């Protein structure tokens, strides 16, 4: 087992597969603080998952299910995962959520092309961690970033969340509180157990009350980037 600092949590984990071994080193920690939790999946468990999902390699199973275990345990620490591309711009985090194939990663890259890679950093391109600490929300990179290798071990205050859909023209609107819950639940880990689900609903209640959430019809254009930036920066 090795010790990592992920989302300001001390986590022990053994990275055996090539994917996790490649993604995890930036999160290694020599901290002596108590361990918050351990991720320990047996080889038998992973082989069973591979048999159930023969299109996946054993390495891919390790990467996917260690991530799922991390995000499940994150619920015990005022945190959650959102299936989104998270970027940092001018010291604030912007999250773009959408089903796979909608274009959230493409939109994030357009921010880098429009404003420069020195000004826009990708925190996590698929599964950023969100935590509420001292009543403020922060976004963190984690080693689990889907098929993309874009993730950074940084912590950035959350500015806004935007749900994207493809459109022939660009538009954006701020959502009312009651419209947000279903959208987020569709893009996060929903546990079957009662206590973790309670934890998720509690943290979502805080998130929805504090953080502005938008819906955007998105074209692949700098116009869409500028529109999103203006709306989300203003809150």
C-alpha positions as CSV (number, residue, x, y, z in Angstrom):
1,X,0.0,0.0,0.0
2,X,1.1,3.5,-0.8
3,X,-0.1,6.8,0.7
4,X,-1.7,9.5,-1.5
5,X,-3.2,12.9,-0.9
6,X,-6.4,13.1,-3.1
7,X,-8.9,15.9,-2.6
8,X,-7.2,16.8,0.7
9,X,-7.8,13.3,2.0
10,X,-5.1,10.8,3.0
11,X,-5.8,7.6,1.1
12,X,-3.9,4.3,1.0
13,X,-4.0,2.4,-2.2
14,X,-1.9,-0.2,-4.1
15,X,-1.6,0.7,-7.8
16,X,-0.8,-2.6,-9.6
17,X,-2.1,-1.9,-13.1
18,X,-0.3,0.2,-15.7
19,X,-3.1,2.8,-16.0
20,X,-3.4,3.6,-12.3
21,X,0.4,3.4,-11.8
22,X,0.8,6.0,-14.5
23,X,-1.9,8.4,-13.3
24,X,-1.3,8.2,-9.5
25,X,2.3,9.4,-8.9
26,X,1.4,13.2,-8.7
27,X,-0.8,12.4,-5.8
28,X,1.8,10.4,-3.7
29,X,2.2,11.8,-0.2
30,X,4.7,11.4,2.6
31,X,2.2,12.8,5.1
32,X,2.1,11.3,8.6
33,X,-1.5,12.4,9.3
34,X,-4.0,9.6,10.0
35,X,-5.3,7.8,7.0
36,X,-8.9,8.8,6.1
37,X,-9.7,5.6,4.2
38,X,-8.2,2.7,2.2
39,X,-9.0,1.5,-1.2
40,X,-8.4,-2.3,-1.3
41,X,-9.9,-4.4,-4.1
42,X,-8.9,-8.0,-4.2
43,X,-7.6,-9.6,-7.4
44,X,-10.5,-12.0,-7.2
45,X,-12.9,-9.0,-7.3
46,X,-11.2,-7.5,-10.2
47,X,-11.1,-10.7,-12.2
48,X,-14.8,-11.1,-11.5
49,X,-15.4,-7.6,-12.9
50,X,-13.3,-8.5,-16.0
51,X,-15.4,-11.6,-16.6
52,X,-18.6,-9.5,-16.3
53,X,-17.0,-7.0,-18.7
54,X,-14.9,-8.9,-21.2
55,X,-14.2,-5.8,-23.3
56,X,-12.1,-4.4,-20.4
57,X,-8.6,-5.4,-19.4
58,X,-7.7,-6.2,-15.8
59,X,-5.8,-2.9,-15.7
60,X,-8.9,-1.1,-16.9
61,X,-11.0,-2.8,-14.3
62,X,-8.6,-1.8,-11.5
63,X,-8.7,1.8,-12.8
64,X,-12.5,2.0,-13.0
65,X,-13.4,0.3,-9.7
66,X,-10.7,1.9,-7.6
67,X,-12.1,5.2,-8.8
68,X,-15.7,4.1,-8.0
69,X,-14.5,3.1,-4.5
70,X,-12.8,6.4,-4.0
71,X,-15.9,8.4,-5.0
72,X,-18.1,6.3,-2.9
73,X,-16.0,6.9,0.2
74,X,-15.7,10.6,-0.7
75,X,-19.4,10.9,0.2
76,X,-18.4,10.5,3.9
77,X,-16.3,13.6,3.7
78,X,-18.7,16.2,2.3
79,X,-17.7,15.4,-1.2
80,X,-19.0,13.9,-4.5
81,X,-18.0,13.2,-8.0
82,X,-19.5,15.0,-11.0
83,X,-19.1,13.5,-14.5
84,X,-17.8,16.7,-16.0
85,X,-14.8,18.4,-17.5
86,X,-13.4,20.8,-14.9
87,X,-11.2,23.7,-15.8
88,X,-9.5,26.5,-13.8
89,X,-9.5,30.1,-15.1
90,X,-8.5,33.2,-13.1
91,X,-8.4,31.2,-9.9
92,X,-11.9,29.8,-10.2
93,X,-13.2,26.4,-11.3
94,X,-15.8,25.9,-14.0
95,X,-17.5,22.6,-14.6
96,X,-19.0,21.4,-17.8
97,X,-21.2,18.3,-17.4
98,X,-22.9,16.3,-20.1
99,X,-23.5,12.7,-21.1
100,X,-20.6,11.0,-23.0
101,X,-20.2,12.3,-26.6
102,X,-21.9,15.6,-26.0
103,X,-18.7,17.7,-26.2
104,X,-17.8,18.7,-22.7
105,X,-14.1,18.0,-23.3
106,X,-14.2,19.8,-26.7
107,X,-15.7,22.8,-25.0
108,X,-13.0,22.8,-22.3
109,X,-10.2,22.7,-25.0
110,X,-11.8,25.6,-26.7
111,X,-11.4,27.6,-23.5
112,X,-7.7,26.8,-23.7
113,X,-7.5,27.8,-27.3
114,X,-9.4,31.1,-26.7
115,X,-7.7,32.2,-23.5
116,X,-4.4,30.3,-23.7
117,X,-3.1,27.1,-22.0
118,X,-1.1,29.3,-19.6
119,X,-4.4,30.8,-18.3
120,X,-6.8,27.8,-18.5
121,X,-5.8,24.5,-16.9
122,X,-7.8,21.2,-17.0
123,X,-8.3,20.1,-13.4
124,X,-9.9,16.8,-14.4
125,X,-11.4,16.0,-17.8
126,X,-14.0,13.4,-16.7
127,X,-14.5,12.9,-12.9
128,X,-13.4,15.8,-10.7
129,X,-14.0,15.6,-7.0
130,X,-16.0,18.3,-5.3
131,X,-15.9,18.9,-1.5
132,X,-17.5,21.4,0.8
133,X,-14.9,22.7,3.3
134,X,-15.8,25.4,5.8
135,X,-19.0,26.0,3.9
136,X,-17.2,26.7,0.6
137,X,-17.0,24.3,-2.4
138,X,-13.7,23.3,-4.0
139,X,-12.9,21.3,-7.1
140,X,-10.0,18.8,-7.1
141,X,-8.2,16.7,-9.6
142,X,-7.9,13.0,-9.0
143,X,-6.1,10.2,-10.8
144,X,-9.4,9.0,-12.2
145,X,-10.1,11.0,-15.3
146,X,-11.8,8.6,-17.6
147,X,-10.1,7.9,-21.0
148,X,-8.3,11.2,-20.7
149,X,-5.0,11.7,-18.9
150,X,-5.9,15.3,-18.1
151,X,-5.9,15.7,-14.4
152,X,-4.0,17.9,-11.9
153,X,-3.5,17.6,-8.2
154,X,-4.8,21.0,-7.4
155,X,-7.6,22.6,-5.4
156,X,-9.7,25.4,-6.9
157,X,-12.8,27.3,-5.6
158,X,-15.9,26.3,-7.5
159,X,-17.4,29.2,-9.5
160,X,-20.2,27.5,-11.4
161,X,-21.5,24.4,-13.1
162,X,-22.9,24.2,-16.6
163,X,-24.8,21.3,-18.3
164,X,-24.2,21.2,-22.0
165,X,-26.3,20.0,-24.9
166,X,-25.6,20.2,-28.6
167,X,-27.3,23.0,-30.4
168,X,-27.3,24.7,-33.8
169,X,-26.7,28.0,-32.1
170,X,-25.3,29.1,-28.7
171,X,-27.5,30.0,-25.8
172,X,-27.2,29.8,-22.0
173,X,-29.6,30.1,-19.1
174,X,-29.3,30.0,-15.3
175,X,-31.4,27.2,-13.8
176,X,-33.8,27.5,-10.9
177,X,-32.9,25.4,-7.9
178,X,-35.7,22.8,-8.4
179,X,-34.5,22.0,-12.0
180,X,-30.9,21.1,-10.9
181,X,-31.2,18.0,-8.7
182,X,-32.2,15.6,-11.5
183,X,-29.4,16.9,-13.8
184,X,-26.7,16.3,-11.1
185,X,-28.0,12.9,-10.0
186,X,-27.8,11.8,-13.6
187,X,-24.1,12.7,-13.7
188,X,-22.8,11.4,-10.4
189,X,-22.3,8.2,-8.5
190,X,-25.6,7.1,-6.8
191,X,-25.0,4.6,-4.1
192,X,-27.4,1.9,-3.3
193,X,-26.8,2.0,0.5
194,X,-29.1,4.3,2.6
195,X,-26.4,6.2,4.5
196,X,-24.2,7.1,1.5
197,X,-27.3,8.2,-0.4
198,X,-28.3,10.3,2.5
199,X,-24.8,11.8,2.5
200,X,-25.1,12.6,-1.2
201,X,-28.5,14.3,-0.8
202,X,-27.1,16.4,2.0
203,X,-24.1,17.6,0.0
204,X,-26.3,18.2,-3.0
205,X,-28.6,20.4,-1.0
206,X,-25.6,22.5,0.0
207,X,-24.3,22.6,-3.5
208,X,-27.5,23.6,-5.2
209,X,-28.1,26.4,-2.6
210,X,-24.6,27.9,-3.0
211,X,-23.4,27.3,-6.5
212,X,-25.0,28.8,-9.7
213,X,-25.9,26.1,-12.2
214,X,-26.5,26.8,-15.9
215,X,-27.8,24.9,-19.0
216,X,-26.2,25.7,-22.3
217,X,-26.9,24.9,-25.9
218,X,-23.4,24.6,-27.2
219,X,-21.8,25.1,-30.6
220,X,-18.1,24.3,-31.3
221,X,-17.0,27.9,-31.3
222,X,-15.3,30.7,-29.5
223,X,-18.6,32.4,-29.4
224,X,-19.9,29.6,-27.1
225,X,-16.8,29.9,-24.9
226,X,-17.2,33.7,-24.5
227,X,-20.9,33.4,-23.8
228,X,-20.3,30.8,-21.1
229,X,-17.4,32.7,-19.6
230,X,-19.5,36.0,-19.3
231,X,-22.5,34.3,-17.8
232,X,-20.7,32.0,-15.4
233,X,-18.2,34.5,-14.2
234,X,-20.9,37.0,-13.3
235,X,-22.7,34.3,-11.1
